[in-house]
Amino acid sequence: MIRHIVSWKLVSEDAEQKAADAAGIKAGLEALVGIVDGLSHLEVGVDVGLIPKNWDVVMIAEYDDNAALEGYQIHPDHVTVSEWIKTVVSDRVCVDYDW
């Protein structure tokens, strides 16, 4: 199994826009469950805002193997969501590991 963890910093400083962008990321990514082969689990969390320097959104996803993660990366539905995410984030960090 491969665990894929991604965190994003959102561009907007406006609280309402930031909340809308975070909700859009969450909805877009969670819609991929059941669509992408080998994606066995995916959850998206939005930071509660207690610590200003925290990252804004995190995704934790699990894949059957490396091939499933690679397939996810190029899956057309993921590409569409990913391209939109790029328009609302300023930074991204990612870790993939076996577990």
Secondary structure as GFF3:
##gff-version 3
##sequence-region A 1 99
A	DSSP	beta_strand	2	10	.	.	.	ID=ss1
A	DSSP	alpha_helix	15	30	.	.	.	ID=ss2
A	DSSP	beta_strand	39	46	.	.	.	ID=ss3
A	DSSP	beta_strand	57	63	.	.	.	ID=ss4
A	DSSP	alpha_helix	66	74	.	.	.	ID=ss5
A	DSSP	alpha_helix	76	88	.	.	.	ID=ss6
A	DSSP	beta_strand	89	98	.	.	.	ID=ss7
###
